[in-house]
Structures are given as C-alpha cells and as structure tokens.
C-alpha cells in the first residue's frame, strides 16, 4: 500500500508583466515648410486595389470610346516626360495561380511614336522581403533593402534600367505595344503572398495612352502556366471592368472630424520630383546653422492632417482619378526629393552640425510646442535609401548611399555629422525617392550640438538626450 502523499498545488506560471506605456519625448524646436515645389511631370500612378484578387483593369488612361466599361478609362494622353508607378500584391489566389501585371501603351496618331525607357525597375517581394535592419547601413552597391518598393526606387535613383525592359519602344500609328508583362508568383512560397513594385521614367516624342492590367496566367494544354499574350491583354482592356476588390473609398477632402481615410491611388498625379534649397528665406544663398543646442526641421512628404505645424501639404494633386480612389497622391510614392543644404557657420566658434532624416509622431499641429517622439518606438515606418553628397571634414568630395530602417517616433543618431570652422560654409545635397515601403511624414533636421566637454557616455539616456538634443520627456 502506497503511503499517503499530500496534494500539492500545481505550479502556475505568472502572467507576463504588462508592457509599460511608451514614454513620450517632446523636442521643442521650429518646423518650417520645405522650400521648393513639385515639378509638373505627370505620373501614371497605379496603386489601387493594392491587394488584387479579381483580374481586370487597374488603371487606364485610354479614351472610353469603344470600350465595354467606359467608366474604367480616364482619357488622359501622355507626351514628353512622364513616370509610371505600379505597386500591387497577390494573396492566396485560387489554385495558387500566378497573377500577371501588364502595361500596354497605345499610339493614337498617324506617325510612329518612340517611347524611351530612361530608367526602370520592377521588384518582387519574394526577392526583397520585409526584414528588420539596423537604423543605418551604408549601401554603396544597392544590395541593402527591406521591401520590394524600397528596392525598386533605390535602383531608379541610381539610374538603372533592368535588362527585361527595352531601351525604347517604337509604336506604329494606331497600334499598341506591351511595355510590361511580369508575374507575381505565389505557388512555391511558404506563404502564398507576393507583390510587385515598379517605377519607370519615360520620354515620348508623341501622344500615348497607357493602361495597367491584372490577369491570371493562362493554361497550356499540359496544364502548365503561360503568360498572357498581347492580344489577351488587349481584350481585357477593351471588355474588362476594374480589378477588385476595391479599396476603401476616401473621405471627402473637407472632412475635419472622425476617421479620415486617405485611400489608395489610381489615376494620374502631377509631379515626379521636388527640388528645393534649404535657405534662411526666399532668395537667400545660405542656411544659417541654428544656435548651439538648437535645431530646425523641414517636413518630407507632408500630407493632409500631417503637416507638423507647417500647414504645407506636399502631396501631388490628381489630374484624373477613379471616383472611389484617393483625391491626392498621399505619400508621394515614387517622387524624388532633391534638397540642397548650403550651410553657413556665421559664429566665431567652431561648431558641430548634424543632419538627420527622422519620423516624429504624426500630427497636424504641434500640440506640445515641438516634435514628438516615443521610447520605445513603434512599428517600422521608413525603409529606404538616401544619397548624400558633400565634402568631408578634410575637403574630400564624398557620395554616400545610406539605407535607413526606423520606426515611428524613434530617436535616432544623426545621418551626417559635420565640423564647421568659424565663418565657414558647407554644401550638402540630400536626395531620395520616397519609397512605397514608408509612411509619411518625415522631417530633415539640421542641428548644432552644444559645446560641451561633459562625458555623456556615463549619463542616463534622458540626460544624454537633454545634453545633445535639448529634449524634454513627458511622463
């Protein structure tokens, strides 16, 4: 007979302690409108529906005449310089079919039209997965990226044209030609989700119409897949309706309360590049560096309800659009920012100046008198490469490509640090193509560090931020 054993309570794992609420960080400083403006180059902007589950027309600027669904065609011809941006996903299609993206161009005139492909890149998500990276990684060869949109715009900024795009396309009078016929495969992936992001810079010597379309692969007699033919794309263009499912319809532009829905873009937006010189005032030649311990910031890709106190909306306007898609090209995806920063140290002391591209918490007004950050930061918010051109502290000209991966409200180290002797000037050029794998707005911040000999390595984080950045914490 077994001896009596007392019953002992089962060990229970205590629940994990609740995560502490993020600590808000307020950095009192001015935020000024970004000098410059968008150019007038039209952009074929195909981003709705972002997740494609039924084939059809993504965006057509063809005339509606003779089309089965006239409302699917926006009747907008391109001529001269124009850009093409397309960003779409396929998610668990029936029988794991491959979705194809096609782009077709049409010459309505009586003479041949030549379309030059100046730069072009199209990347699959499977070849550029969303991975976590350090805040900064030097990216001289362009092989650092997190996301297919990040990778595609990085290629174009470097002037690349992928080998599967022709240098030029000659379209006979009254005829059409395929510019793109690319797959989004999912069959052999661990998760049947994939995407394709495309950016092209084009030049046409005559009028052309453009359309992007989505079609599932066709089947050969043996059951294998094949890509659609030009005739099949043309039939879809002539007889098809808009691809689905449709994204959420946008909020009216005048809405000021409740949830504001930006929606996705499908139409022609106006603007390929924003060129600006950061100077003290219009027609000035230099930007006077802030006083030691102070900073000044300029928004990048500011948008409605996210102007950071500047009231400046940089978003490209829509020239034509579908009624259930965005009223503006929120985010300026594919737009290149070319920013010249002619710094001058007008003091009699040497100064250390930093430049940082960062993402404060989004707000329209600076409710607490400055930019707001948080510790710890939240989800990834900016994934893209920035090009810096400047002379280093020894006067040697440098061009650097730096990949950024940072999170909402993250306090990050400077992107660039310069030592400026008294009465000296330093020219910095900052370039980036706003990547689809980012959420606006960001700011470009110029800061002059305090002249302090304190050994900040032994200070707490709060004290370090106070010394270097003039930050106050809100508990």
RONU-383119 format. One line per field, with one value per residue (C-alpha): residue number from 0; residue in three letters; z, x, y. Coordinates in steps of 0.02 Angstrom, whole numbers, plus 50000, padded with zeros to 5 digits. Each point is the difference from the previous one (the first is absolute). Layout:
num = (NUM; ...)
residu = (ala; ...)
pz = (Z; ...)
px = (X; ...)
py = (Y; ...)
***
This chain:
num = (0; 1; 2; 3; 4; 5; 6; 7; 8; 9; 10; 11; 12; 13; 14; 15; 16; 17; 18; 19; 20; 21; 22; 23; 24; 25; 26; 27; 28; 29; 30; 31; 32; 33; 34; 35; 36; 37; 38; 39; 40; 41; 42; 43; 44; 45; 46; 47; 48; 49; 50; 51; 52; 53; 54; 55; 56; 57; 58; 59; 60; 61; 62; 63; 64; 65; 66; 67; 68; 69; 70; 71; 72; 73; 74; 75; 76; 77; 78; 79; 80; 81; 82; 83; 84; 85; 86; 87; 88; 89; 90; 91; 92; 93; 94; 95; 96; 97; 98; 99; 100; 101; 102; 103; 104; 105; 106; 107; 108; 109; 110; 111; 112; 113; 114; 115; 116; 117; 118; 119; 120; 121; 122; 123; 124; 125; 126; 127; 128; 129; 130; 131; 132; 133; 134; 135; 136; 137; 138; 139; 140; 141; 142; 143; 144; 145; 146; 147; 148; 149; 150; 151; 152; 153; 154; 155; 156; 157; 158; 159; 160; 161; 162; 163; 164; 165; 166; 167; 168; 169; 170; 171; 172; 173; 174; 175; 176; 177; 178; 179; 180; 181; 182; 183; 184; 185; 186; 187; 188; 189; 190; 191; 192; 193; 194; 195; 196; 197; 198; 199; 200; 201; 202; 203; 204; 205; 206; 207; 208; 209; 210; 211; 212; 213; 214; 215; 216; 217; 218; 219; 220; 221; 222; 223; 224; 225; 226; 227; 228; 229; 230; 231; 232; 233; 234; 235; 236; 237; 238; 239; 240; 241; 242; 243; 244; 245; 246; 247; 248; 249; 250; 251; 252; 253; 254; 255; 256; 257; 258; 259; 260; 261; 262; 263; 264; 265; 266; 267; 268; 269; 270; 271; 272; 273; 274; 275; 276; 277; 278; 279; 280; 281; 282; 283; 284; 285; 286; 287; 288; 289; 290; 291; 292; 293; 294; 295; 296; 297; 298; 299; 300; 301; 302; 303; 304; 305; 306; 307; 308; 309; 310; 311; 312; 313; 314; 315; 316; 317; 318; 319; 320; 321; 322; 323; 324; 325; 326; 327; 328; 329; 330; 331; 332; 333; 334; 335; 336; 337; 338; 339; 340; 341; 342; 343; 344; 345; 346; 347; 348; 349; 350; 351; 352; 353; 354; 355; 356; 357; 358; 359; 360; 361; 362; 363; 364; 365; 366; 367; 368; 369; 370; 371; 372; 373; 374; 375; 376; 377; 378; 379; 380; 381; 382; 383; 384; 385; 386; 387; 388; 389; 390; 391; 392; 393; 394; 395; 396; 397; 398; 399; 400; 401; 402; 403; 404; 405; 406; 407; 408; 409; 410; 411; 412; 413; 414; 415; 416; 417; 418; 419; 420; 421; 422; 423; 424; 425; 426; 427; 428; 429; 430; 431; 432; 433; 434; 435; 436; 437; 438; 439; 440; 441; 442; 443; 444; 445; 446; 447; 448; 449; 450; 451; 452; 453; 454; 455; 456; 457; 458; 459; 460; 461; 462; 463; 464; 465; 466; 467; 468; 469; 470; 471; 472; 473; 474)
residu = (unk; unk; unk; unk; unk; unk; unk; unk; unk; unk; unk; unk; unk; unk; unk; unk; unk; unk; unk; unk; unk; unk; unk; unk; unk; unk; unk; unk; unk; unk; unk; unk; unk; unk; unk; unk; unk; unk; unk; unk; unk; unk; unk; unk; unk; unk; unk; unk; unk; unk; unk; unk; unk; unk; unk; unk; unk; unk; unk; unk; unk; unk; unk; unk; unk; unk; unk; unk; unk; unk; unk; unk; unk; unk; unk; unk; unk; unk; unk; unk; unk; unk; unk; unk; unk; unk; unk; unk; unk; unk; unk; unk; unk; unk; unk; unk; unk; unk; unk; unk; unk; unk; unk; unk; unk; unk; unk; unk; unk; unk; unk; unk; unk; unk; unk; unk; unk; unk; unk; unk; unk; unk; unk; unk; unk; unk; unk; unk; unk; unk; unk; unk; unk; unk; unk; unk; unk; unk; unk; unk; unk; unk; unk; unk; unk; unk; unk; unk; unk; unk; unk; unk; unk; unk; unk; unk; unk; unk; unk; unk; unk; unk; unk; unk; unk; unk; unk; unk; unk; unk; unk; unk; unk; unk; unk; unk; unk; unk; unk; unk; unk; unk; unk; unk; unk; unk; unk; unk; unk; unk; unk; unk; unk; unk; unk; unk; unk; unk; unk; unk; unk; unk; unk; unk; unk; unk; unk; unk; unk; unk; unk; unk; unk; unk; unk; unk; unk; unk; unk; unk; unk; unk; unk; unk; unk; unk; unk; unk; unk; unk; unk; unk; unk; unk; unk; unk; unk; unk; unk; unk; unk; unk; unk; unk; unk; unk; unk; unk; unk; unk; unk; unk; unk; unk; unk; unk; unk; unk; unk; unk; unk; unk; unk; unk; unk; unk; unk; unk; unk; unk; unk; unk; unk; unk; unk; unk; unk; unk; unk; unk; unk; unk; unk; unk; unk; unk; unk; unk; unk; unk; unk; unk; unk; unk; unk; unk; unk; unk; unk; unk; unk; unk; unk; unk; unk; unk; unk; unk; unk; unk; unk; unk; unk; unk; unk; unk; unk; unk; unk; unk; unk; unk; unk; unk; unk; unk; unk; unk; unk; unk; unk; unk; unk; unk; unk; unk; unk; unk; unk; unk; unk; unk; unk; unk; unk; unk; unk; unk; unk; unk; unk; unk; unk; unk; unk; unk; unk; unk; unk; unk; unk; unk; unk; unk; unk; unk; unk; unk; unk; unk; unk; unk; unk; unk; unk; unk; unk; unk; unk; unk; unk; unk; unk; unk; unk; unk; unk; unk; unk; unk; unk; unk; unk; unk; unk; unk; unk; unk; unk; unk; unk; unk; unk; unk; unk; unk; unk; unk; unk; unk; unk; unk; unk; unk; unk; unk; unk; unk; unk; unk; unk; unk; unk; unk; unk; unk; unk; unk; unk; unk; unk; unk; unk; unk; unk; unk; unk; unk; unk; unk; unk; unk; unk; unk; unk; unk; unk; unk; unk; unk; unk; unk; unk; unk; unk; unk; unk; unk; unk; unk; unk; unk; unk; unk; unk; unk; unk; unk; unk; unk; unk; unk; unk; unk; unk)
pz = (50000; 49948; 50137; 50002; 49905; 50029; 49848; 49947; 49898; 49818; 49957; 49901; 49886; 50048; 49858; 49918; 50069; 49893; 49880; 50063; 49903; 49877; 50071; 49899; 49953; 49948; 49910; 49999; 49836; 49843; 49851; 49838; 49832; 49879; 49867; 49819; 49913; 49895; 49814; 49873; 49933; 50000; 50085; 49951; 50179; 50019; 50183; 50016; 50035; 50092; 50033; 49836; 50008; 49840; 49831; 49904; 49965; 50134; 49914; 49823; 49926; 49832; 49924; 50048; 49819; 49946; 50172; 50084; 50168; 49956; 50183; 50015; 49879; 50049; 49829; 50041; 49869; 50047; 49898; 50043; 50172; 50110; 50136; 50032; 50176; 50038; 50168; 50023; 50095; 49973; 50152; 49999; 49825; 49949; 49958; 50038; 49826; 49949; 49982; 49859; 49989; 49825; 49939; 49825; 49905; 49850; 49863; 49941; 49869; 49816; 50023; 50098; 50181; 50090; 50188; 50084; 50162; 50094; 50163; 50052; 50143; 50052; 50155; 50081; 50186; 50001; 49942; 50121; 50158; 50143; 50121; 50154; 49971; 50104; 50001; 49878; 49878; 49871; 49831; 49865; 49885; 50024; 50073; 50166; 50002; 50100; 49884; 49812; 49990; 50095; 49877; 49841; 50036; 50059; 49829; 49908; 50107; 49943; 49817; 49965; 49866; 50027; 49857; 49975; 49948; 49827; 49977; 49888; 49932; 49825; 49981; 49821; 49963; 50075; 50085; 50175; 50078; 50164; 50113; 50141; 50022; 50170; 50121; 50185; 50042; 50165; 49970; 50071; 50143; 50183; 50010; 49838; 50008; 49880; 49929; 49859; 50005; 49840; 49961; 49826; 49930; 49821; 49856; 49852; 49839; 49969; 50087; 50081; 50111; 50138; 50098; 50138; 50013; 50107; 49926; 50063; 49903; 49856; 49991; 49870; 49938; 50127; 50144; 50020; 50012; 49868; 49997; 49913; 49820; 49939; 49917; 50167; 50089; 49864; 50021; 50188; 49970; 49874; 50092; 50183; 50152; 50147; 50098; 50177; 50140; 50008; 50142; 50128; 49922; 50054; 50123; 49922; 49990; 50117; 50139; 50165; 50128; 50021; 49918; 49844; 49861; 49875; 49887; 49864; 49840; 49824; 49874; 49933; 50129; 49963; 50056; 49978; 50103; 50139; 49986; 50141; 50079; 50189; 50035; 50131; 49893; 49817; 49885; 50138; 49960; 50163; 50148; 50161; 50119; 50159; 50163; 50101; 50075; 49877; 49842; 49852; 49905; 49829; 49961; 49864; 49917; 50113; 49967; 50056; 50190; 50008; 49968; 50168; 50030; 49831; 49910; 49850; 49901; 49880; 49930; 49811; 49932; 49890; 49820; 49972; 50118; 50030; 50114; 50135; 50012; 50087; 49966; 50011; 49981; 50187; 50040; 49836; 49966; 49862; 50012; 50008; 50127; 49952; 50146; 50004; 50174; 49989; 50182; 50071; 50172; 50030; 50178; 50060; 50073; 49919; 49998; 49977; 49890; 49969; 49869; 50042; 49901; 50133; 50032; 50142; 50052; 49868; 50042; 49907; 50135; 50122; 50151; 50125; 49923; 49907; 49913; 50099; 50009; 50110; 50090; 49959; 49820; 49908; 49834; 49848; 49915; 49876; 49896; 49863; 49938; 50009; 49893; 50081; 49902; 50094; 50039; 50156; 50141; 49899; 49845; 49904; 49894; 50053; 49934; 50124; 49984; 50172; 50032; 50138; 50100; 50141; 50098; 50047; 50120; 50013; 50070; 49886; 49981; 49864; 49820; 49972; 50118; 49939; 50088; 49944; 50038; 50037; 49851; 49891; 49873; 49963; 49856; 50025; 49870; 50064; 49874; 50019; 49905; 50123; 50018; 50000; 50156; 50105; 50085; 50004; 50062; 50040; 50039; 49951; 50155; 50008; 50176; 50078; 50148; 50164; 50036; 50150; 50064; 50111; 49987; 49947; 49989; 50187; 49998; 49996; 49837; 50057; 50045; 49839; 49897; 50102; 49971; 49815; 49937; 50123; 50027; 50143; 50050; 50037; 50127)
px = (50000; 50071; 50026; 49882; 50073; 49933; 49929; 50109; 49933; 50054; 50133; 49928; 50099; 49963; 49935; 50129; 50004; 49908; 50107; 50034; 49917; 50118; 50087; 49961; 50146; 49970; 50135; 49959; 50060; 49933; 49937; 50001; 49916; 50116; 50063; 49969; 49856; 49949; 50033; 49861; 50052; 49846; 50011; 49896; 49960; 49931; 49978; 49815; 49946; 50161; 49949; 49935; 49884; 49899; 50077; 49957; 50056; 50109; 50018; 49961; 50028; 49929; 49850; 49835; 49941; 49965; 50034; 49874; 50019; 50029; 50017; 50159; 50093; 50058; 50046; 50169; 50140; 50184; 50131; 50179; 50064; 49889; 50022; 49915; 49976; 49909; 49993; 49886; 49988; 49929; 49935; 49951; 49922; 49890; 50105; 50153; 49991; 50134; 49934; 50077; 50016; 49994; 50034; 49943; 50036; 49900; 50044; 49841; 50090; 50044; 50189; 50109; 50034; 50162; 49991; 50170; 50019; 50123; 50000; 49894; 49995; 49871; 50028; 49908; 49970; 50070; 50167; 49994; 49912; 49954; 50143; 50059; 50161; 50110; 49949; 50139; 50093; 50121; 49930; 50129; 49949; 49811; 49988; 49924; 49810; 49846; 49852; 49977; 49947; 50157; 50107; 49915; 50013; 50180; 50043; 49919; 50088; 50165; 49948; 49971; 49893; 49973; 50046; 49821; 49945; 50045; 50100; 49860; 49832; 49945; 49811; 49930; 49853; 49837; 50080; 50043; 50154; 50031; 50122; 49985; 49936; 50066; 49944; 49961; 50025; 49944; 49998; 50171; 50000; 49982; 49854; 49903; 50023; 50106; 50008; 50080; 50057; 50048; 50067; 50044; 50057; 49942; 50014; 49882; 50016; 49813; 49835; 49973; 49866; 50047; 49913; 50051; 49902; 49995; 49970; 50027; 50117; 49927; 50011; 50092; 49929; 50107; 49933; 50155; 49987; 50046; 50001; 49858; 50026; 49984; 49835; 49933; 50053; 49915; 49839; 50002; 50029; 49857; 49871; 50054; 49945; 50102; 50101; 49945; 49968; 49987; 50092; 49910; 49929; 50086; 49929; 49939; 50142; 49908; 49973; 50069; 49933; 49989; 50112; 50084; 50028; 50134; 49967; 50114; 50049; 49943; 50017; 50125; 50087; 50099; 50181; 50154; 50127; 50006; 50150; 50040; 50139; 49993; 50044; 49959; 49871; 49947; 50142; 50130; 50159; 50032; 49920; 50071; 50030; 49895; 50072; 50091; 49874; 49864; 49928; 49888; 49899; 49917; 49861; 50021; 49841; 49885; 49816; 49826; 49985; 50188; 50084; 50092; 49945; 50055; 49830; 50101; 49923; 50132; 49886; 49988; 49830; 49902; 49972; 49878; 49941; 49865; 49860; 50032; 50188; 50108; 49971; 50188; 50157; 50023; 50178; 50075; 50060; 50129; 50031; 50183; 50053; 50156; 50045; 50148; 50060; 50128; 50054; 50092; 50078; 49992; 50067; 50178; 50009; 50019; 49834; 49944; 49846; 49895; 49871; 49869; 49855; 49876; 49818; 49914; 49824; 49877; 49895; 49933; 50034; 50145; 49887; 50143; 50111; 50118; 50027; 49944; 50093; 49979; 50106; 49989; 49951; 49860; 49987; 50115; 49956; 50141; 50101; 50101; 50168; 50061; 50141; 50116; 50125; 50119; 50181; 50062; 50093; 50163; 49920; 49986; 49841; 49894; 49844; 49918; 49847; 49929; 49855; 49881; 49887; 49912; 49840; 49862; 50063; 50174; 50138; 50147; 50179; 50045; 50013; 50145; 50115; 50105; 50131; 49988; 50139; 49952; 49927; 50002; 49878; 49955; 49891; 49899; 49887; 49866; 49905; 49872; 49856; 49857; 49979; 49835; 50064; 49983; 49862; 50008; 50045; 50185; 50109; 50175; 50077; 50152; 50072; 50149; 50066; 50034; 50182; 50022; 50149; 49891; 50030; 49825; 50043; 49968; 49835; 49828; 49903; 49891; 50150; 50090; 49851; 49988; 50182; 50010; 49824; 49914; 49861; 49877; 49908; 49814; 49953)
py = (50000; 50168; 50128; 50148; 50147; 50175; 50086; 50147; 50144; 49997; 50128; 50143; 50113; 50178; 50107; 50111; 50175; 50127; 50097; 50174; 50139; 50085; 50152; 50155; 50111; 50181; 50096; 50186; 50077; 50084; 49902; 50099; 49965; 49910; 50122; 49956; 49914; 49852; 50008; 49976; 49829; 49886; 49831; 49849; 49947; 49823; 49948; 49955; 49869; 49964; 49818; 49927; 49850; 50018; 50039; 50156; 50178; 50078; 50169; 50054; 50172; 49942; 50089; 49917; 49990; 49822; 49928; 49885; 50091; 50185; 50052; 49895; 50115; 50174; 50073; 50077; 49998; 50013; 50092; 50046; 49952; 49893; 49870; 49835; 49931; 49836; 49911; 49848; 49835; 49826; 49906; 49814; 49995; 49853; 49847; 50110; 50074; 50124; 50177; 50100; 50188; 50072; 50176; 50044; 50162; 50061; 50124; 50089; 50103; 49981; 49991; 49879; 50049; 49959; 49973; 50002; 49902; 50110; 49901; 49851; 49877; 49870; 49895; 49855; 49992; 49822; 50071; 50147; 49941; 50114; 49969; 50093; 50096; 50116; 50182; 50044; 49889; 50067; 49946; 50038; 49857; 50007; 49825; 50056; 50011; 49952; 49984; 49996; 50183; 50049; 49900; 50062; 50187; 49977; 49924; 50145; 50131; 49922; 50019; 49815; 49922; 49815; 49885; 49941; 50175; 50065; 50160; 50061; 49947; 50053; 49996; 50006; 50116; 49942; 49850; 49943; 49918; 49911; 50090; 49874; 49822; 49944; 49864; 50001; 49815; 49923; 49811; 49956; 50124; 49952; 50120; 50031; 50188; 50101; 50174; 50099; 50180; 50092; 50173; 50065; 50166; 50019; 50123; 50001; 50101; 49989; 49968; 49831; 49925; 49877; 49863; 49880; 49838; 49844; 49827; 49824; 49887; 49902; 49810; 49898; 49835; 49906; 50105; 50107; 50189; 50127; 50189; 50092; 50055; 50179; 49953; 49935; 50158; 50103; 49902; 50030; 50186; 50012; 49894; 49991; 50096; 50064; 49872; 49960; 50000; 50187; 50088; 50108; 50157; 50162; 50124; 50163; 50128; 50120; 49873; 50065; 49876; 49811; 49873; 50068; 49873; 50049; 49849; 49931; 50090; 49955; 50139; 50125; 50108; 50157; 49998; 49891; 50099; 50130; 50113; 50121; 50100; 50013; 50182; 50131; 50088; 50009; 50058; 49973; 49905; 49908; 49913; 50073; 49856; 50006; 50063; 49865; 49880; 50051; 49923; 50034; 49870; 49992; 49874; 49868; 49934; 50100; 49968; 50050; 49982; 49971; 50167; 50010; 50178; 50068; 49992; 49940; 49857; 49932; 49865; 49995; 50047; 49882; 50052; 49856; 49862; 49870; 50063; 49868; 50033; 50131; 50184; 50032; 49893; 49983; 49949; 50059; 49822; 50000; 50189; 50051; 50131; 50100; 50114; 50117; 50054; 50143; 50014; 50150; 50019; 50187; 49986; 50027; 49826; 49828; 49908; 49821; 49984; 49846; 49951; 49869; 49928; 49944; 49960; 50093; 49953; 50059; 50152; 50149; 50130; 49991; 49980; 49999; 50132; 49884; 49835; 49848; 49835; 49847; 49872; 49858; 50036; 49911; 49906; 50027; 50163; 50040; 49878; 50080; 50064; 50180; 50070; 50127; 50106; 50116; 50036; 49914; 50089; 49985; 50076; 49836; 49985; 49852; 49915; 49882; 49891; 49960; 49883; 50053; 49884; 50087; 49994; 50120; 50132; 49923; 50111; 49962; 50053; 50128; 49947; 50119; 50099; 50146; 50105; 50180; 50126; 50181; 50096; 49843; 49930; 49819; 49941; 49841; 49919; 49881; 49892; 49862; 49923; 49984; 49812; 49906; 49909; 50158; 50098; 50192; 50124; 50007; 50151; 50051; 50078; 50114; 50014; 50088; 49903; 50086; 50038; 49886; 49905; 49890; 49815; 49953; 49815; 49985; 50094; 49923; 49998; 50143; 50107; 49955; 50056; 50159; 50043; 49958; 50034; 50115; 49873; 50002; 49842; 49997; 49866)
***
